[in-house]
Amino acid sequence: MDRIKVGVIGVGRGMSFARSAAFAGMELVALCDSWEGKLREAGRDLGVATYADYGEFLGHDMDAVILANYFNEHAPFAIKALRAGKHVMSETSSNSTLAEGVALCRAVEESGKVYMLAENYAYTAFSQEMRRLYAAGEIGKATYAEGEYNHPVDPDYQARLTDGDGHWRMWLPPTYYCTHALAPLMYVTDAMPRRVTSFSIPREAVSRKYADPGCAILIRMDDGSVFRIFGLMLPGHSNWYRIHGERGAVELTRGPGYFGPGQLRVWHDHWTLREGEEAERVYTPEFPEFAEQAKAAGHGGGDFFTNHHFAQAIREGRQPYLDVYRGVAMSSVGILAWKSALGDGEPFDVPDFGREDSRAAYQDDHWSPFPKDAGPGQPPSSVLGFVGLSDGVRAFYERKWAEMREANERNAGG
């Protein structure tokens, strides 16, 4: 089959997808971003067309679009691309409201196009090896699992990640960025979330965001198992997963660095051992395929495999594993978990987004903490309510944002 012609929106995070598209047999043909100075630079470097207007970008001759735009704007951009006849791969999150999730599922069904959530942590060597072990029955059916994605950043970097008081990162509740913790567990066990409860860790007075820094979420899955996921920006990096089954357990070992020492631990109690099995083993897993390409990509190799599986799904005319229903379900866990946290742990059911009779009740649910969606009943991003920034923090931001605006203006003129 001819190379799949793809365009990427977002010349920040999106550059990883743009630069690695060829490894998956895709041809990058266009870039889109409102950051015009950086856009022109990226276009020159990669030798492709550039667009500051998304509608014009969708008119380019291409088969597929990869979305790496703002976290809370993915669903509207995806729906426009699907209606323009493009296949879509979207960075997290699939949807920032339940209504968006319903609309996105309907748009995929109506278009007949491929949709994939680009959740890269499902495709690290550790996640893929856990999936292989689980499918082979190494630990039996899952009963309990834990996932952590906790990624604090220093104040200067936090300022560089935002461009003003209304930026989504300033208001992002800690439950919303849950897919890095949840997706690997779902990918390994093939379970879907059905009920959610959550508790948030309140923000400090000197916080550099309007949102709480961390949370713990408990999820009842459709196979009866319970998942606990934790994040988001508490001190102490943590990227870790563990799954307990009916006859054993597997985990990513703890240690220094973002992925620890990069090993898996598999263990059994002596009464569950089968002939030829070891009671415990610790080893470094390898990628099952495309190891060279994966090791050259970001996010533990996941950035290669998201491109790869997206391209394969298009070529084969099928939906990928991380399809719209799994993407919207995972993203909606974050939304419903925030409702739960504001209700001090009140449980909420997760609809089955693959069924119209289950999802239709949420088609008008626009509940959102982001300033662009402000309206009656807008929830706060902290369990403490709408709490402002201190004078010192605000002055720090204003100085950093002014420096960034000046730099962007200089680049825009180049």
C-alpha positions in Angstrom: 0.0 0.0 0.0 1.2 3.6 -0.7 2.4 5.5 2.3 -0.3 7.0 4.4 -0.2 10.8 4.1 -0.5 12.3 7.5 -0.7 15.8 9.0 0.1 16.8 12.5 -1.4 19.5 14.6 0.9 20.9 17.3 4.5 21.7 16.8 5.5 21.2 20.4 4.6 17.7 21.6 3.5 16.9 18.0 7.1 17.0 16.7 7.8 13.6 18.1 4.9 12.1 16.0 6.0 14.2 13.0 9.6 13.1 13.0 8.8 9.4 13.6 5.9 9.1 11.1 8.2 7.6 8.4 9.2 4.7 10.8 5.6 3.6 10.7 5.3 3.9 6.9 3.5 7.2 7.0 4.5 10.3 5.0 4.3 13.6 6.8 2.8 16.2 4.5 1.5 19.1 6.6 1.8 20.7 10.0 -0.7 23.0 11.8 -0.3 25.3 14.8 -1.3 28.8 15.9 2.3 29.3 17.1 3.4 30.7 13.7 7.0 31.4 14.4 7.6 27.8 15.6 5.4 26.5 12.9 7.4 28.1 10.1 10.6 26.8 11.6 9.2 23.2 11.9 7.9 23.4 8.3 11.4 24.4 7.0 13.1 21.7 9.0 10.8 18.9 7.8 10.1 20.3 4.3 6.3 20.2 4.6 3.3 22.5 4.1 2.3 24.6 7.2 -1.1 26.0 8.2 -2.1 28.4 11.0 -5.8 27.7 10.2 -7.2 24.3 11.1 -9.9 24.4 8.5 -7.4 25.1 5.7 -5.1 22.3 7.1 -7.9 19.8 6.8 -8.2 20.7 3.1 -4.7 19.5 2.5 -4.4 16.2 0.5 -3.8 13.7 3.3 -5.3 10.5 4.7 -4.9 11.0 8.4 -4.5 13.6 11.2 -2.5 13.3 14.4 -3.7 15.6 17.2 -1.2 17.0 19.7 -3.0 20.2 20.5 -4.3 21.4 23.9 -5.5 18.7 26.3 -9.0 20.1 26.6 -9.6 20.6 22.8 -9.0 17.2 21.3 -12.6 16.0 20.8 -13.8 19.1 18.7 -10.7 18.9 16.5 -11.1 15.1 16.1 -14.7 15.4 15.1 -13.9 18.1 12.5 -11.2 15.8 11.0 -13.5 12.8 11.0 -16.2 14.7 9.2 -13.5 15.9 6.7 -12.9 12.2 5.9 -9.6 11.9 7.8 -8.5 9.1 10.1 -7.6 10.4 13.5 -5.1 9.6 16.2 -5.4 11.8 19.3 -3.1 12.5 22.2 -4.6 12.2 25.6 -7.3 13.2 26.4 -10.0 11.9 24.0 -12.6 14.2 25.6 -12.7 16.8 28.3 -16.5 16.5 28.9 -18.9 13.6 28.9 -20.9 15.3 26.1 -17.7 15.5 24.0 -17.2 11.8 24.6 -20.7 10.9 23.3 -20.3 13.2 20.3 -16.9 11.7 19.4 -18.1 8.1 19.5 -21.0 9.0 17.2 -18.7 10.9 14.8 -16.3 7.8 14.5 -19.3 5.5 13.9 -20.8 7.9 11.3 -17.5 8.4 9.5 -16.3 4.8 9.3 -12.8 6.2 9.8 -10.1 4.9 12.2 -9.8 6.6 15.5 -7.0 5.8 18.0 -6.0 7.3 21.4 -2.2 7.8 21.3 -1.7 6.5 24.8 2.0 5.7 24.6 2.5 4.1 28.1 0.5 1.1 27.0 3.3 0.2 24.6 6.5 0.4 26.7 8.5 -2.9 26.8 7.2 -3.4 30.3 3.5 -3.1 29.4 3.9 -5.3 26.3 5.7 -8.0 28.4 3.0 -7.8 31.1 0.3 -8.3 28.4 2.2 -11.3 27.1 2.5 -12.9 30.5 -1.1 -12.2 31.3 -2.3 -13.7 28.0 -0.2 -16.8 28.7 -2.0 -17.3 32.1 1.2 -16.6 34.1 -0.7 -14.9 37.0 -4.3 -15.9 36.3 -7.2 -13.6 36.1 -6.6 -10.1 37.5 -8.1 -9.3 40.9 -6.4 -6.0 41.8 -4.0 -3.7 40.0 -2.2 -0.4 40.6 -0.9 2.2 38.3 1.0 5.4 39.0 1.9 8.4 36.9 3.2 11.2 39.1 5.2 13.8 37.3 6.1 17.0 39.2 7.9 19.8 37.4 10.0 22.7 38.6 8.5 26.2 38.7 10.4 27.5 35.6 9.2 24.5 33.5 5.7 24.9 34.8 5.7 28.5 33.6 7.1 27.5 30.2 4.3 24.9 29.8 1.6 27.7 30.2 1.1 30.9 28.3 -1.3 32.7 30.6 -3.8 32.5 33.5 -6.4 30.7 31.4 -4.1 27.9 30.1 -5.5 24.4 30.7 -2.5 23.3 32.7 -3.3 25.9 35.4 -6.8 24.4 35.9 -6.3 20.7 35.2 -7.8 18.7 38.1 -5.4 15.8 39.1 -7.9 13.1 38.1 -8.1 14.2 34.5 -4.6 13.1 33.4 -5.3 9.5 34.4 -4.7 7.6 31.1 -0.9 7.2 31.6 -1.7 5.3 34.9 -4.8 3.4 33.6 -4.1 2.5 30.0 -1.3 0.0 30.6 -3.5 -1.9 33.1 -6.4 -2.0 30.7 -4.1 -3.0 27.9 -2.8 -5.9 29.9 -6.1 -7.2 31.3 -8.5 -6.1 28.7 -10.9 -4.9 31.4 -13.1 -1.8 31.1 -14.0 0.7 33.9 -17.5 0.6 35.2 -17.6 2.5 38.6 -15.3 5.2 40.0 -14.6 6.8 43.3 -11.8 9.3 44.1 -10.1 11.4 46.7 -8.1 14.5 46.0 -5.1 15.9 47.8 -5.7 19.6 48.5 -3.5 22.2 47.0 -1.0 24.2 49.2 -1.2 27.9 49.8 1.9 28.4 47.7 0.5 26.4 44.8 1.5 27.4 41.3 -1.8 26.1 39.9 -5.5 26.6 40.6 -5.8 22.8 40.8 -5.0 20.2 43.4 -1.6 18.4 42.9 -2.6 14.8 43.3 -5.3 12.2 43.7 -6.1 8.5 44.3 -8.8 6.8 42.2 -10.4 3.5 42.8 -12.1 1.8 39.8 -14.4 -1.2 39.7 -13.7 -2.9 36.3 -16.2 -4.9 34.3 -14.4 -8.2 35.1 -14.9 -7.6 38.9 -11.3 -6.5 39.5 -10.4 -3.3 41.3 -7.8 -0.9 40.0 -6.1 1.9 42.0 -4.5 4.7 40.1 -2.5 7.6 41.5 -1.0 10.9 40.2 -0.3 13.7 39.2 2.3 16.3 40.4 3.2 15.5 44.0 6.9 15.6 44.9 8.7 12.4 43.9 8.5 11.1 40.3 6.7 7.8 40.0 5.9 5.7 37.0 4.9 2.2 38.2 2.5 -0.7 37.7 1.5 -3.8 39.5 -1.1 -6.5 38.7 -2.3 -9.2 41.2 -3.9 -12.3 39.7 -5.6 -15.4 41.1 -2.3 -17.3 41.0 0.5 -14.7 41.0 1.5 -11.1 40.5 3.7 -9.0 38.2 5.1 -5.5 38.7 7.6 -2.9 37.4 10.3 -2.8 40.0 10.9 0.3 42.0 14.2 2.3 41.8 15.9 5.5 40.8 15.0 7.1 37.5 11.7 7.5 35.7 11.2 3.8 35.0 13.2 2.6 37.9 15.9 0.0 37.0 13.7 -1.1 34.0 12.9 -4.6 35.2 9.8 -6.7 35.8 9.3 -8.9 38.8 7.0 -11.9 38.6 6.2 -14.0 41.7 4.0 -16.8 43.0 3.1 -18.2 46.4 4.4 -21.7 46.8 1.0 -23.3 46.7 0.1 -21.8 43.4 3.3 -22.9 41.6 3.0 -25.1 38.6 5.5 -27.6 37.4 8.5 -25.8 35.8 7.6 -22.4 37.2 9.9 -20.3 39.4 8.7 -18.8 42.6 10.1 -15.4 41.7 12.1 -14.0 38.8 13.3 -10.5 38.0 14.4 -9.6 34.5 14.6 -6.8 31.9 12.0 -7.3 29.1 12.7 -6.6 25.5 10.3 -5.2 22.9 8.6 -8.1 21.0 9.2 -6.4 17.7 10.6 -3.2 16.2 13.0 -2.9 19.1 15.4 -0.6 17.2 12.7 1.9 16.1 11.1 1.8 19.6 14.4 2.5 21.4 14.9 5.6 19.2 11.5 7.0 20.1 10.2 8.8 23.1 8.2 7.8 26.1 9.8 4.4 26.6 9.3 3.4 22.9 5.6 4.2 23.1 5.8 7.0 20.6 6.8 4.6 17.9 4.2 2.0 18.6 1.3 4.5 18.7 2.3 5.6 15.1 2.8 2.0 14.1 -0.6 0.7 15.4 -2.4 3.7 13.9 -0.9 3.0 10.5 -1.6 -0.7 10.7 -5.2 -0.1 11.6 -5.7 2.2 8.6 -4.0 -0.3 6.2 -6.1 -3.2 7.5 -9.4 -1.2 7.6 -10.1 -1.9 11.3 -10.2 -0.1 14.6 -7.1 -0.4 16.8 -7.0 -1.7 20.3 -7.0 1.8 21.8 -10.2 2.7 19.9 -12.6 5.5 20.5 -14.6 3.5 23.1 -11.6 2.7 25.3 -10.2 6.2 24.8 -13.4 7.9 25.8 -13.9 5.5 28.7 -10.4 6.2 30.1 -10.8 9.9 29.6 -14.2 9.9 31.2 -12.8 8.1 34.3 -10.9 11.3 34.9 -14.0 13.5 34.6 -16.2 11.2 36.8 -13.3 10.8 39.3 -13.3 14.6 39.7 -17.0 14.7 40.3 -16.4 12.0 43.0 -13.5 13.9 44.6 -15.7 17.1 44.9 -18.3 14.9 46.6 -15.7 13.4 49.0 -15.6 10.0 47.4 -19.1 9.8 46.0 -19.2 6.9 43.5 -20.2 7.4 39.9 -20.9 4.8 37.1 -19.0 4.9 33.9 -21.3 4.6 30.9 -20.7 2.0 28.2 -19.8 4.4 25.4 -20.2 1.6 22.8 -23.9 1.5 23.4 -26.2 4.4 22.5 -28.7 3.5 25.2 -26.0 3.9 27.8 -24.2 7.0 26.5 -27.2 9.1 25.4 -28.0 10.3 28.9 -24.7 12.2 28.9 -25.0 13.9 25.5 -25.7 17.3 27.1 -23.3 16.9 30.1 -20.9 19.8 29.5 -19.6 19.9 33.1 -16.0 21.3 32.9 -13.4 23.0 35.1 -11.7 24.8 32.2 -12.1 28.6 31.9 -13.1 28.3 28.2 -16.2 26.3 29.3 -17.1 28.6 32.2 -20.8 28.8 32.9 -23.4 28.0 35.5 -22.3 25.1 37.7 -18.7 25.2 36.6 -16.7 23.1 39.1 -13.5 24.3 40.8 -10.2 22.6 40.1 -9.5 22.1 43.9 -11.6 20.4 46.6 -10.9 23.7 48.5 -13.0 25.6 45.9 -11.9 28.5 43.7 -8.7 29.6 45.4 -6.5 32.2 43.9 -2.7 32.4 43.5 -0.5 34.2 46.0 0.9 37.6 45.0 4.4 36.2 44.8 3.4 33.3 42.5 1.3 35.6 40.3 4.2 38.0 40.0 6.5 35.1 39.1 4.2 34.0 36.3 3.6 37.4 34.9 7.4 37.9 34.5 7.9 34.5 32.9 4.9 34.9 30.6 6.1 38.4 29.5 9.5 36.9 28.7 7.9 34.1 26.6 5.6 36.6 24.7 8.7 38.7 23.8 10.6 35.7 22.6 7.6 34.5 20.5 7.2 37.9 18.9 10.9 37.9 17.9 10.5 34.4 16.4 7.3 35.4 14.6 9.2 38.1 12.8 12.0 35.8 11.7 
